[in-house]
Amino acid sequence: MVKKKKAKKPIARKITYLKYGFVRTECENYHCPRCNHVLNAGPNYQPQYCDQCGQKVSFKGTEWKEEKELGFVERSGEHEQVEDRVV
Ligand SMILES: [Zn+2]
């Protein structure tokens, strides 16, 4: 008899990042409930397993939130923002 592995719900975490280097943008990242590895999931693609530890994950019932732009970062001549992130 094959033991069925139970799918777990991924952990949603709100993050903010700088889009284009100056737009503060809020979005949600999904993490593996077992090893905390970030799952590359979105409305158009949801992995069934964590590619790090193999934990089965289920995105059933997940509400996909759209990115929210919070505003522009003001550049103060001396301190350049280098917190950019490639999505
Ligand atoms: Zn994992």
PDB file of the backbone (N, CA, C, O) and the ligand in Angstrom, with CONECT records:
HET     ZN  A 101       1
ATOM      1  N   MET A   1       0.832  -1.204   0.000  1.00  0.00           N
ATOM      2  CA  MET A   1       0.000   0.000   0.000  1.00  0.00           C
ATOM      3  C   MET A   1       0.874   1.265   0.000  1.00  0.00           C
ATOM      4  O   MET A   1       1.827   1.390   0.770  1.00  0.00           O
ATOM      5  N   VAL A   2       0.527   2.149  -0.853  1.00  0.00           N
ATOM      6  CA  VAL A   2       1.315   3.388  -0.939  1.00  0.00           C
ATOM      7  C   VAL A   2       0.736   4.430   0.006  1.00  0.00           C
ATOM      8  O   VAL A   2      -0.451   4.752  -0.028  1.00  0.00           O
ATOM      9  N   LYS A   3       1.583   4.917   0.810  1.00  0.00           N
ATOM     10  CA  LYS A   3       1.162   5.947   1.763  1.00  0.00           C
ATOM     11  C   LYS A   3       1.016   7.273   1.025  1.00  0.00           C
ATOM     12  O   LYS A   3       1.932   7.721   0.336  1.00  0.00           O
ATOM     13  N   LYS A   4      -0.113   7.869   1.176  1.00  0.00           N
ATOM     14  CA  LYS A   4      -0.346   9.137   0.486  1.00  0.00           C
ATOM     15  C   LYS A   4       0.273  10.279   1.276  1.00  0.00           C
ATOM     16  O   LYS A   4       0.093  10.407   2.487  1.00  0.00           O
ATOM     17  N   LYS A   5       0.996  11.089   0.553  1.00  0.00           N
ATOM     18  CA  LYS A   5       1.559  12.262   1.223  1.00  0.00           C
ATOM     19  C   LYS A   5       0.544  13.381   1.174  1.00  0.00           C
ATOM     20  O   LYS A   5      -0.092  13.642   0.153  1.00  0.00           O
ATOM     21  N   LYS A   6       0.420  14.014   2.288  1.00  0.00           N
ATOM     22  CA  LYS A   6      -0.565  15.081   2.357  1.00  0.00           C
ATOM     23  C   LYS A   6       0.025  16.414   1.905  1.00  0.00           C
ATOM     24  O   LYS A   6       1.112  16.810   2.326  1.00  0.00           O
ATOM     25  N   ALA A   7      -0.708  17.079   1.053  1.00  0.00           N
ATOM     26  CA  ALA A   7      -0.252  18.385   0.590  1.00  0.00           C
ATOM     27  C   ALA A   7      -0.468  19.421   1.688  1.00  0.00           C
ATOM     28  O   ALA A   7      -1.488  19.434   2.377  1.00  0.00           O
ATOM     29  N   LYS A   8       0.518  20.273   1.822  1.00  0.00           N
ATOM     30  CA  LYS A   8       0.400  21.335   2.811  1.00  0.00           C
ATOM     31  C   LYS A   8       0.255  22.670   2.128  1.00  0.00           C
ATOM     32  O   LYS A   8       0.680  22.875   0.991  1.00  0.00           O
ATOM     33  N   LYS A   9      -0.356  23.561   2.857  1.00  0.00           N
ATOM     34  CA  LYS A   9      -0.517  24.902   2.292  1.00  0.00           C
ATOM     35  C   LYS A   9       0.778  25.683   2.398  1.00  0.00           C
ATOM     36  O   LYS A   9       1.424  25.687   3.446  1.00  0.00           O
ATOM     37  N   PRO A  10       1.154  26.337   1.329  1.00  0.00           N
ATOM     38  CA  PRO A  10       2.361  27.161   1.396  1.00  0.00           C
ATOM     39  C   PRO A  10       2.169  28.369   2.314  1.00  0.00           C
ATOM     40  O   PRO A  10       1.043  28.789   2.583  1.00  0.00           O
ATOM     41  N   ILE A  11       3.248  28.899   2.771  1.00  0.00           N
ATOM     42  CA  ILE A  11       3.189  30.070   3.645  1.00  0.00           C
ATOM     43  C   ILE A  11       3.297  31.330   2.807  1.00  0.00           C
ATOM     44  O   ILE A  11       4.244  31.506   2.040  1.00  0.00           O
ATOM     45  N   ALA A  12       2.317  32.198   2.965  1.00  0.00           N
ATOM     46  CA  ALA A  12       2.341  33.460   2.237  1.00  0.00           C
ATOM     47  C   ALA A  12       3.058  34.510   3.072  1.00  0.00           C
ATOM     48  O   ALA A  12       2.819  34.639   4.272  1.00  0.00           O
ATOM     49  N   ARG A  13       3.919  35.238   2.434  1.00  0.00           N
ATOM     50  CA  ARG A  13       4.652  36.270   3.142  1.00  0.00           C
ATOM     51  C   ARG A  13       4.651  37.546   2.324  1.00  0.00           C
ATOM     52  O   ARG A  13       4.972  37.553   1.136  1.00  0.00           O
ATOM     53  N   LYS A  14       4.288  38.608   2.984  1.00  0.00           N
ATOM     54  CA  LYS A  14       4.245  39.877   2.292  1.00  0.00           C
ATOM     55  C   LYS A  14       5.635  40.482   2.228  1.00  0.00           C
ATOM     56  O   LYS A  14       6.328  40.592   3.240  1.00  0.00           O
ATOM     57  N   ILE A  15       6.021  40.861   1.064  1.00  0.00           N
ATOM     58  CA  ILE A  15       7.335  41.498   0.929  1.00  0.00           C
ATOM     59  C   ILE A  15       7.196  42.791   0.136  1.00  0.00           C
ATOM     60  O   ILE A  15       6.254  42.967  -0.637  1.00  0.00           O
ATOM     61  N   THR A  16       8.125  43.665   0.338  1.00  0.00           N
ATOM     62  CA  THR A  16       8.179  44.855  -0.507  1.00  0.00           C
ATOM     63  C   THR A  16       9.537  44.879  -1.197  1.00  0.00           C
ATOM     64  O   THR A  16      10.565  44.540  -0.610  1.00  0.00           O
ATOM     65  N   TYR A  17       9.509  45.276  -2.418  1.00  0.00           N
ATOM     66  CA  TYR A  17      10.774  45.395  -3.151  1.00  0.00           C
ATOM     67  C   TYR A  17      10.713  46.622  -4.034  1.00  0.00           C
ATOM     68  O   TYR A  17       9.658  47.228  -4.220  1.00  0.00           O
ATOM     69  N   LEU A  18      11.842  46.968  -4.564  1.00  0.00           N
ATOM     70  CA  LEU A  18      11.911  48.141  -5.421  1.00  0.00           C
ATOM     71  C   LEU A  18      11.819  47.726  -6.875  1.00  0.00           C
ATOM     72  O   LEU A  18      12.681  47.016  -7.394  1.00  0.00           O
ATOM     73  N   LYS A  19      10.765  48.180  -7.518  1.00  0.00           N
ATOM     74  CA  LYS A  19      10.612  47.894  -8.931  1.00  0.00           C
ATOM     75  C   LYS A  19      11.263  49.021  -9.711  1.00  0.00           C
ATOM     76  O   LYS A  19      11.102  50.195  -9.379  1.00  0.00           O
ATOM     77  N   TYR A  20      11.973  48.666 -10.717  1.00  0.00           N
ATOM     78  CA  TYR A  20      12.737  49.609 -11.545  1.00  0.00           C
ATOM     79  C   TYR A  20      13.739  50.412 -10.721  1.00  0.00           C
ATOM     80  O   TYR A  20      14.307  51.395 -11.197  1.00  0.00           O
ATOM     81  N   GLY A  21      13.941  49.988  -9.500  1.00  0.00           N
ATOM     82  CA  GLY A  21      14.925  50.689  -8.681  1.00  0.00           C
ATOM     83  C   GLY A  21      14.382  51.864  -7.891  1.00  0.00           C
ATOM     84  O   GLY A  21      15.102  52.448  -7.080  1.00  0.00           O
ATOM     85  N   PHE A  22      13.107  52.226  -8.116  1.00  0.00           N
ATOM     86  CA  PHE A  22      12.591  53.372  -7.364  1.00  0.00           C
ATOM     87  C   PHE A  22      11.115  53.280  -7.017  1.00  0.00           C
ATOM     88  O   PHE A  22      10.604  54.169  -6.335  1.00  0.00           O
ATOM     89  N   VAL A  23      10.413  52.256  -7.449  1.00  0.00           N
ATOM     90  CA  VAL A  23       9.000  52.114  -7.103  1.00  0.00           C
ATOM     91  C   VAL A  23       8.865  51.073  -5.997  1.00  0.00           C
ATOM     92  O   VAL A  23       9.154  49.894  -6.198  1.00  0.00           O
ATOM     93  N   ARG A  24       8.425  51.523  -4.836  1.00  0.00           N
ATOM     94  CA  ARG A  24       8.220  50.582  -3.749  1.00  0.00           C
ATOM     95  C   ARG A  24       6.986  49.747  -4.045  1.00  0.00           C
ATOM     96  O   ARG A  24       5.884  50.283  -4.158  1.00  0.00           O
ATOM     97  N   THR A  25       7.163  48.444  -4.169  1.00  0.00           N
ATOM     98  CA  THR A  25       6.088  47.564  -4.592  1.00  0.00           C
ATOM     99  C   THR A  25       5.877  46.462  -3.561  1.00  0.00           C
ATOM    100  O   THR A  25       6.825  45.845  -3.076  1.00  0.00           O
ATOM    101  N   GLU A  26       4.609  46.234  -3.242  1.00  0.00           N
ATOM    102  CA  GLU A  26       4.289  45.195  -2.270  1.00  0.00           C
ATOM    103  C   GLU A  26       3.701  43.993  -2.995  1.00  0.00           C
ATOM    104  O   GLU A  26       2.819  44.142  -3.840  1.00  0.00           O
ATOM    105  N   CYS A  27       4.185  42.812  -2.667  1.00  0.00           N
ATOM    106  CA  CYS A  27       3.611  41.619  -3.254  1.00  0.00           C
ATOM    107  C   CYS A  27       3.757  40.465  -2.276  1.00  0.00           C
ATOM    108  O   CYS A  27       4.352  40.619  -1.210  1.00  0.00           O
ATOM    109  N   GLU A  28       3.221  39.325  -2.633  1.00  0.00           N
ATOM    110  CA  GLU A  28       3.309  38.182  -1.742  1.00  0.00           C
ATOM    111  C   GLU A  28       4.166  37.081  -2.343  1.00  0.00           C
ATOM    112  O   GLU A  28       4.086  36.769  -3.531  1.00  0.00           O
ATOM    113  N   ASN A  29       4.977  36.514  -1.489  1.00  0.00           N
ATOM    114  CA  ASN A  29       5.800  35.376  -1.865  1.00  0.00           C
ATOM    115  C   ASN A  29       5.249  34.147  -1.170  1.00  0.00           C
ATOM    116  O   ASN A  29       4.710  34.244  -0.068  1.00  0.00           O
ATOM    117  N   TYR A  30       5.379  32.988  -1.808  1.00  0.00           N
ATOM    118  CA  TYR A  30       4.928  31.759  -1.174  1.00  0.00           C
ATOM    119  C   TYR A  30       6.117  30.876  -0.857  1.00  0.00           C
ATOM    120  O   TYR A  30       7.009  30.654  -1.676  1.00  0.00           O
ATOM    121  N   HIS A  31       6.088  30.384   0.370  1.00  0.00           N
ATOM    122  CA  HIS A  31       7.217  29.593   0.844  1.00  0.00           C
ATOM    123  C   HIS A  31       6.773  28.188   1.192  1.00  0.00           C
ATOM    124  O   HIS A  31       5.628  27.951   1.578  1.00  0.00           O
ATOM    125  N   CYS A  32       7.708  27.263   1.048  1.00  0.00           N
ATOM    126  CA  CYS A  32       7.470  25.883   1.436  1.00  0.00           C
ATOM    127  C   CYS A  32       7.231  25.811   2.943  1.00  0.00           C
ATOM    128  O   CYS A  32       8.008  26.375   3.714  1.00  0.00           O
ATOM    129  N   PRO A  33       6.159  25.120   3.380  1.00  0.00           N
ATOM    130  CA  PRO A  33       5.855  25.035   4.810  1.00  0.00           C
ATOM    131  C   PRO A  33       6.863  24.181   5.566  1.00  0.00           C
ATOM    132  O   PRO A  33       6.913  24.218   6.796  1.00  0.00           O
ATOM    133  N   ARG A  34       7.656  23.424   4.847  1.00  0.00           N
ATOM    134  CA  ARG A  34       8.586  22.527   5.519  1.00  0.00           C
ATOM    135  C   ARG A  34      10.008  23.101   5.593  1.00  0.00           C
ATOM    136  O   ARG A  34      10.617  23.124   6.663  1.00  0.00           O
ATOM    137  N   CYS A  35      10.521  23.555   4.470  1.00  0.00           N
ATOM    138  CA  CYS A  35      11.918  23.993   4.489  1.00  0.00           C
ATOM    139  C   CYS A  35      12.064  25.493   4.247  1.00  0.00           C
ATOM    140  O   CYS A  35      13.175  26.024   4.230  1.00  0.00           O
ATOM    141  N   ASN A  36      10.933  26.167   4.061  1.00  0.00           N
ATOM    142  CA  ASN A  36      10.962  27.625   3.913  1.00  0.00           C
ATOM    143  C   ASN A  36      11.555  28.102   2.589  1.00  0.00           C
ATOM    144  O   ASN A  36      11.811  29.292   2.407  1.00  0.00           O
ATOM    145  N   HIS A  37      11.763  27.191   1.696  1.00  0.00           N
ATOM    146  CA  HIS A  37      12.277  27.557   0.376  1.00  0.00           C
ATOM    147  C   HIS A  37      11.200  28.348  -0.366  1.00  0.00           C
ATOM    148  O   HIS A  37      10.016  28.019  -0.288  1.00  0.00           O
ATOM    149  N   VAL A  38      11.613  29.382  -1.079  1.00  0.00           N
ATOM    150  CA  VAL A  38      10.622  30.178  -1.788  1.00  0.00           C
ATOM    151  C   VAL A  38      10.112  29.411  -3.010  1.00  0.00           C
ATOM    152  O   VAL A  38      10.891  28.887  -3.806  1.00  0.00           O
ATOM    153  N   LEU A  39       8.788  29.359  -3.134  1.00  0.00           N
ATOM    154  CA  LEU A  39       8.170  28.656  -4.250  1.00  0.00           C
ATOM    155  C   LEU A  39       7.868  29.658  -5.352  1.00  0.00           C
ATOM    156  O   LEU A  39       7.309  30.729  -5.114  1.00  0.00           O
ATOM    157  N   ASN A  40       8.236  29.300  -6.508  1.00  0.00           N
ATOM    158  CA  ASN A  40       8.066  30.199  -7.638  1.00  0.00           C
ATOM    159  C   ASN A  40       6.635  30.094  -8.168  1.00  0.00           C
ATOM    160  O   ASN A  40       6.394  29.567  -9.254  1.00  0.00           O
ATOM    161  N   ALA A  41       5.698  30.607  -7.376  1.00  0.00           N
ATOM    162  CA  ALA A  41       4.289  30.428  -7.710  1.00  0.00           C
ATOM    163  C   ALA A  41       3.617  31.745  -8.045  1.00  0.00           C
ATOM    164  O   ALA A  41       3.968  32.795  -7.506  1.00  0.00           O
ATOM    165  N   GLY A  42       2.661  31.673  -8.929  1.00  0.00           N
ATOM    166  CA  GLY A  42       1.887  32.843  -9.302  1.00  0.00           C
ATOM    167  C   GLY A  42       0.547  32.384  -9.834  1.00  0.00           C
ATOM    168  O   GLY A  42       0.277  31.186  -9.907  1.00  0.00           O
ATOM    169  N   PRO A  43      -0.294  33.340 -10.206  1.00  0.00           N
ATOM    170  CA  PRO A  43      -1.631  32.982 -10.699  1.00  0.00           C
ATOM    171  C   PRO A  43      -1.585  32.024 -11.886  1.00  0.00           C
ATOM    172  O   PRO A  43      -2.515  31.245 -12.090  1.00  0.00           O
ATOM    173  N   ASN A  44      -0.527  32.077 -12.657  1.00  0.00           N
ATOM    174  CA  ASN A  44      -0.451  31.238 -13.862  1.00  0.00           C
ATOM    175  C   ASN A  44       0.357  29.966 -13.671  1.00  0.00           C
ATOM    176  O   ASN A  44       0.341  29.081 -14.527  1.00  0.00           O
ATOM    177  N   TYR A  45       1.045  29.874 -12.582  1.00  0.00           N
ATOM    178  CA  TYR A  45       1.878  28.688 -12.362  1.00  0.00           C
ATOM    179  C   TYR A  45       1.998  28.366 -10.879  1.00  0.00           C
ATOM    180  O   TYR A  45       2.414  29.205 -10.080  1.00  0.00           O
ATOM    181  N   GLN A  46       1.634  27.154 -10.527  1.00  0.00           N
ATOM    182  CA  GLN A  46       1.802  26.705  -9.153  1.00  0.00           C
ATOM    183  C   GLN A  46       2.480  25.340  -9.153  1.00  0.00           C
ATOM    184  O   GLN A  46       1.956  24.380  -9.718  1.00  0.00           O
ATOM    185  N   PRO A  47       3.631  25.258  -8.524  1.00  0.00           N
ATOM    186  CA  PRO A  47       4.295  23.954  -8.444  1.00  0.00           C
ATOM    187  C   PRO A  47       3.527  23.029  -7.510  1.00  0.00           C
ATOM    188  O   PRO A  47       2.866  23.485  -6.577  1.00  0.00           O
ATOM    189  N   GLN A  48       3.617  21.740  -7.765  1.00  0.00           N
ATOM    190  CA  GLN A  48       2.922  20.784  -6.901  1.00  0.00           C
ATOM    191  C   GLN A  48       3.814  20.305  -5.777  1.00  0.00           C
ATOM    192  O   GLN A  48       3.350  19.819  -4.746  1.00  0.00           O
ATOM    193  N   TYR A  49       5.100  20.454  -6.004  1.00  0.00           N
ATOM    194  CA  TYR A  49       6.060  20.031  -4.995  1.00  0.00           C
ATOM    195  C   TYR A  49       7.109  21.117  -4.808  1.00  0.00           C
ATOM    196  O   TYR A  49       7.420  21.875  -5.727  1.00  0.00           O
ATOM    197  N   CYS A  50       7.638  21.169  -3.608  1.00  0.00           N
ATOM    198  CA  CYS A  50       8.774  22.039  -3.358  1.00  0.00           C
ATOM    199  C   CYS A  50       9.975  21.440  -4.074  1.00  0.00           C
ATOM    200  O   CYS A  50      10.269  20.258  -3.897  1.00  0.00           O
ATOM    201  N   ASP A  51      10.666  22.224  -4.869  1.00  0.00           N
ATOM    202  CA  ASP A  51      11.794  21.650  -5.604  1.00  0.00           C
ATOM    203  C   ASP A  51      13.032  21.514  -4.721  1.00  0.00           C
ATOM    204  O   ASP A  51      14.067  21.024  -5.172  1.00  0.00           O
ATOM    205  N   GLN A  52      12.931  21.936  -3.493  1.00  0.00           N
ATOM    206  CA  GLN A  52      14.056  21.830  -2.576  1.00  0.00           C
ATOM    207  C   GLN A  52      13.970  20.566  -1.719  1.00  0.00           C
ATOM    208  O   GLN A  52      14.944  19.821  -1.609  1.00  0.00           O
ATOM    209  N   CYS A  53      12.808  20.327  -1.116  1.00  0.00           N
ATOM    210  CA  CYS A  53      12.705  19.195  -0.190  1.00  0.00           C
ATOM    211  C   CYS A  53      11.649  18.179  -0.619  1.00  0.00           C
ATOM    212  O   CYS A  53      11.518  17.126   0.004  1.00  0.00           O
ATOM    213  N   GLY A  54      10.897  18.482  -1.672  1.00  0.00           N
ATOM    214  CA  GLY A  54       9.920  17.524  -2.164  1.00  0.00           C
ATOM    215  C   GLY A  54       8.590  17.531  -1.440  1.00  0.00           C
ATOM    216  O   GLY A  54       7.723  16.704  -1.720  1.00  0.00           O
ATOM    217  N   GLN A  55       8.425  18.440  -0.529  1.00  0.00           N
ATOM    218  CA  GLN A  55       7.143  18.552   0.179  1.00  0.00           C
ATOM    219  C   GLN A  55       6.036  18.860  -0.820  1.00  0.00           C
ATOM    220  O   GLN A  55       6.169  19.747  -1.663  1.00  0.00           O
ATOM    221  N   LYS A  56       4.941  18.112  -0.712  1.00  0.00           N
ATOM    222  CA  LYS A  56       3.809  18.383  -1.583  1.00  0.00           C
ATOM    223  C   LYS A  56       3.076  19.633  -1.087  1.00  0.00           C
ATOM    224  O   LYS A  56       2.779  19.767   0.100  1.00  0.00           O
ATOM    225  N   VAL A  57       2.800  20.516  -1.997  1.00  0.00           N
ATOM    226  CA  VAL A  57       2.117  21.746  -1.610  1.00  0.00           C
ATOM    227  C   VAL A  57       0.848  21.918  -2.428  1.00  0.00           C
ATOM    228  O   VAL A  57       0.766  21.494  -3.581  1.00  0.00           O
ATOM    229  N   SER A  58      -0.131  22.544  -1.808  1.00  0.00           N
ATOM    230  CA  SER A  58      -1.397  22.766  -2.491  1.00  0.00           C
ATOM    231  C   SER A  58      -1.757  24.244  -2.439  1.00  0.00           C
ATOM    232  O   SER A  58      -1.792  24.860  -1.373  1.00  0.00           O
ATOM    233  N   PHE A  59      -2.018  24.782  -3.588  1.00  0.00           N
ATOM    234  CA  PHE A  59      -2.391  26.191  -3.668  1.00  0.00           C
ATOM    235  C   PHE A  59      -3.912  26.361  -3.754  1.00  0.00           C
ATOM    236  O   PHE A  59      -4.429  27.427  -4.091  1.00  0.00           O
ATOM    237  N   LYS A  60      -4.599  25.265  -3.435  1.00  0.00           N
ATOM    238  CA  LYS A  60      -6.055  25.319  -3.488  1.00  0.00           C
ATOM    239  C   LYS A  60      -6.576  26.392  -2.529  1.00  0.00           C
ATOM    240  O   LYS A  60      -6.197  26.434  -1.359  1.00  0.00           O
ATOM    241  N   GLY A  61      -7.427  27.234  -3.034  1.00  0.00           N
ATOM    242  CA  GLY A  61      -8.020  28.249  -2.171  1.00  0.00           C
ATOM    243  C   GLY A  61      -7.133  29.466  -1.966  1.00  0.00           C
ATOM    244  O   GLY A  61      -7.477  30.381  -1.218  1.00  0.00           O
ATOM    245  N   THR A  62      -5.997  29.465  -2.634  1.00  0.00           N
ATOM    246  CA  THR A  62      -5.105  30.616  -2.494  1.00  0.00           C
ATOM    247  C   THR A  62      -5.670  31.817  -3.235  1.00  0.00           C
ATOM    248  O   THR A  62      -6.075  31.726  -4.394  1.00  0.00           O
ATOM    249  N   GLU A  63      -5.686  32.929  -2.543  1.00  0.00           N
ATOM    250  CA  GLU A  63      -6.114  34.164  -3.194  1.00  0.00           C
ATOM    251  C   GLU A  63      -4.889  34.897  -3.693  1.00  0.00           C
ATOM    252  O   GLU A  63      -4.030  35.311  -2.915  1.00  0.00           O
ATOM    253  N   TRP A  64      -4.826  35.047  -4.983  1.00  0.00           N
ATOM    254  CA  TRP A  64      -3.657  35.728  -5.553  1.00  0.00           C
ATOM    255  C   TRP A  64      -3.862  37.223  -5.452  1.00  0.00           C
ATOM    256  O   TRP A  64      -4.869  37.770  -5.902  1.00  0.00           O
ATOM    257  N   LYS A  65      -2.894  37.854  -4.859  1.00  0.00           N
ATOM    258  CA  LYS A  65      -2.992  39.307  -4.718  1.00  0.00           C
ATOM    259  C   LYS A  65      -2.128  39.969  -5.777  1.00  0.00           C
ATOM    260  O   LYS A  65      -1.026  39.520  -6.095  1.00  0.00           O
ATOM    261  N   GLU A  66      -2.656  41.021  -6.292  1.00  0.00           N
ATOM    262  CA  GLU A  66      -1.887  41.755  -7.286  1.00  0.00           C
ATOM    263  C   GLU A  66      -0.845  42.608  -6.602  1.00  0.00           C
ATOM    264  O   GLU A  66      -0.988  43.000  -5.443  1.00  0.00           O
ATOM    265  N   GLU A  67       0.184  42.877  -7.334  1.00  0.00           N
ATOM    266  CA  GLU A  67       1.215  43.759  -6.807  1.00  0.00           C
ATOM    267  C   GLU A  67       0.624  45.134  -6.556  1.00  0.00           C
ATOM    268  O   GLU A  67      -0.221  45.622  -7.306  1.00  0.00           O
ATOM    269  N   LYS A  68       1.087  45.733  -5.495  1.00  0.00           N
ATOM    270  CA  LYS A  68       0.587  47.054  -5.151  1.00  0.00           C
ATOM    271  C   LYS A  68       1.751  48.026  -5.116  1.00  0.00           C
ATOM    272  O   LYS A  68       2.744  47.811  -4.421  1.00  0.00           O
ATOM    273  N   GLU A  69       1.610  49.082  -5.867  1.00  0.00           N
ATOM    274  CA  GLU A  69       2.679  50.074  -5.848  1.00  0.00           C
ATOM    275  C   GLU A  69       2.426  51.056  -4.724  1.00  0.00           C
ATOM    276  O   GLU A  69       1.366  51.677  -4.647  1.00  0.00           O
ATOM    277  N   LEU A  70       3.405  51.187  -3.858  1.00  0.00           N
ATOM    278  CA  LEU A  70       3.230  51.992  -2.653  1.00  0.00           C
ATOM    279  C   LEU A  70       3.690  53.424  -2.840  1.00  0.00           C
ATOM    280  O   LEU A  70       3.298  54.313  -2.084  1.00  0.00           O
ATOM    281  N   GLY A  71       4.511  53.647  -3.833  1.00  0.00           N
ATOM    282  CA  GLY A  71       4.985  55.005  -4.057  1.00  0.00           C
ATOM    283  C   GLY A  71       6.430  54.999  -4.508  1.00  0.00           C
ATOM    284  O   GLY A  71       7.079  53.955  -4.585  1.00  0.00           O
ATOM    285  N   PHE A  72       6.901  56.160  -4.794  1.00  0.00           N
ATOM    286  CA  PHE A  72       8.267  56.273  -5.286  1.00  0.00           C
ATOM    287  C   PHE A  72       9.229  56.518  -4.140  1.00  0.00           C
ATOM    288  O   PHE A  72       8.896  57.134  -3.128  1.00  0.00           O
ATOM    289  N   VAL A  73      10.398  56.026  -4.335  1.00  0.00           N
ATOM    290  CA  VAL A  73      11.458  56.291  -3.371  1.00  0.00           C
ATOM    291  C   VAL A  73      12.148  57.575  -3.781  1.00  0.00           C
ATOM    292  O   VAL A  73      12.558  57.756  -4.927  1.00  0.00           O
ATOM    293  N   GLU A  74      12.260  58.446  -2.817  1.00  0.00           N
ATOM    294  CA  GLU A  74      12.933  59.700  -3.137  1.00  0.00           C
ATOM    295  C   GLU A  74      14.419  59.506  -3.082  1.00  0.00           C
ATOM    296  O   GLU A  74      14.965  58.976  -2.114  1.00  0.00           O
ATOM    297  N   ARG A  75      15.044  59.928  -4.101  1.00  0.00           N
ATOM    298  CA  ARG A  75      16.491  59.800  -4.118  1.00  0.00           C
ATOM    299  C   ARG A  75      17.099  61.008  -3.428  1.00  0.00           C
ATOM    300  O   ARG A  75      16.842  62.160  -3.778  1.00  0.00           O
ATOM    301  N   SER A  76      17.899  60.700  -2.455  1.00  0.00           N
ATOM    302  CA  SER A  76      18.664  61.778  -1.857  1.00  0.00           C
ATOM    303  C   SER A  76      20.073  61.633  -2.412  1.00  0.00           C
ATOM    304  O   SER A  76      20.775  60.668  -2.112  1.00  0.00           O
ATOM    305  N   GLY A  77      20.464  62.572  -3.198  1.00  0.00           N
ATOM    306  CA  GLY A  77      21.723  62.558  -3.924  1.00  0.00           C
ATOM    307  C   GLY A  77      22.807  61.614  -3.435  1.00  0.00           C
ATOM    308  O   GLY A  77      23.448  60.937  -4.238  1.00  0.00           O
ATOM    309  N   GLU A  78      23.020  61.562  -2.116  1.00  0.00           N
ATOM    310  CA  GLU A  78      24.173  60.801  -1.632  1.00  0.00           C
ATOM    311  C   GLU A  78      23.914  59.306  -1.513  1.00  0.00           C
ATOM    312  O   GLU A  78      24.781  58.488  -1.820  1.00  0.00           O
ATOM    313  N   HIS A  79      22.713  58.962  -1.064  1.00  0.00           N
ATOM    314  CA  HIS A  79      22.455  57.540  -0.821  1.00  0.00           C
ATOM    315  C   HIS A  79      21.656  56.932  -1.962  1.00  0.00           C
ATOM    316  O   HIS A  79      20.445  57.130  -2.056  1.00  0.00           O
ATOM    317  N   GLU A  80      22.301  56.232  -2.782  1.00  0.00           N
ATOM    318  CA  GLU A  80      21.655  55.542  -3.877  1.00  0.00           C
ATOM    319  C   GLU A  80      20.988  54.281  -3.371  1.00  0.00           C
ATOM    320  O   GLU A  80      21.562  53.556  -2.558  1.00  0.00           O
ATOM    321  N   GLN A  81      19.790  54.014  -3.841  1.00  0.00           N
ATOM    322  CA  GLN A  81      19.134  52.776  -3.467  1.00  0.00           C
ATOM    323  C   GLN A  81      19.704  51.632  -4.302  1.00  0.00           C
ATOM    324  O   GLN A  81      19.693  51.681  -5.532  1.00  0.00           O
ATOM    325  N   VAL A  82      20.188  50.634  -3.638  1.00  0.00           N
ATOM    326  CA  VAL A  82      20.732  49.504  -4.374  1.00  0.00           C
ATOM    327  C   VAL A  82      19.960  48.241  -4.066  1.00  0.00           C
ATOM    328  O   VAL A  82      20.405  47.130  -4.352  1.00  0.00           O
ATOM    329  N   GLU A  83      18.774  48.438  -3.465  1.00  0.00           N
ATOM    330  CA  GLU A  83      17.998  47.308  -2.960  1.00  0.00           C
ATOM    331  C   GLU A  83      17.146  46.664  -4.061  1.00  0.00           C
ATOM    332  O   GLU A  83      16.129  46.032  -3.776  1.00  0.00           O
ATOM    333  N   ASP A  84      17.552  46.824  -5.267  1.00  0.00           N
ATOM    334  CA  ASP A  84      16.771  46.322  -6.381  1.00  0.00           C
ATOM    335  C   ASP A  84      16.714  44.796  -6.376  1.00  0.00           C
ATOM    336  O   ASP A  84      17.623  44.127  -5.883  1.00  0.00           O
ATOM    337  N   ARG A  85      15.634  44.264  -6.930  1.00  0.00           N
ATOM    338  CA  ARG A  85      15.483  42.816  -6.949  1.00  0.00           C
ATOM    339  C   ARG A  85      14.908  42.408  -8.295  1.00  0.00           C
ATOM    340  O   ARG A  85      13.970  43.025  -8.799  1.00  0.00           O
ATOM    341  N   VAL A  86      15.462  41.401  -8.848  1.00  0.00           N
ATOM    342  CA  VAL A  86      14.939  40.909 -10.116  1.00  0.00           C
ATOM    343  C   VAL A  86      13.838  39.890  -9.833  1.00  0.00           C
ATOM    344  O   VAL A  86      14.037  38.948  -9.067  1.00  0.00           O
ATOM    345  N   VAL A  87      12.694  40.082 -10.447  1.00  0.00           N
ATOM    346  CA  VAL A  87      11.570  39.162 -10.180  1.00  0.00           C
ATOM    347  C   VAL A  87      11.455  38.163 -11.304  1.00  0.00           C
ATOM    348  O   VAL A  87      10.576  37.301 -11.276  1.00  0.00           O
TER     349      VAL A  87
HETATM  350 ZN    ZN A 101      10.591  22.552   0.850  1.00  0.00          ZN2+
END
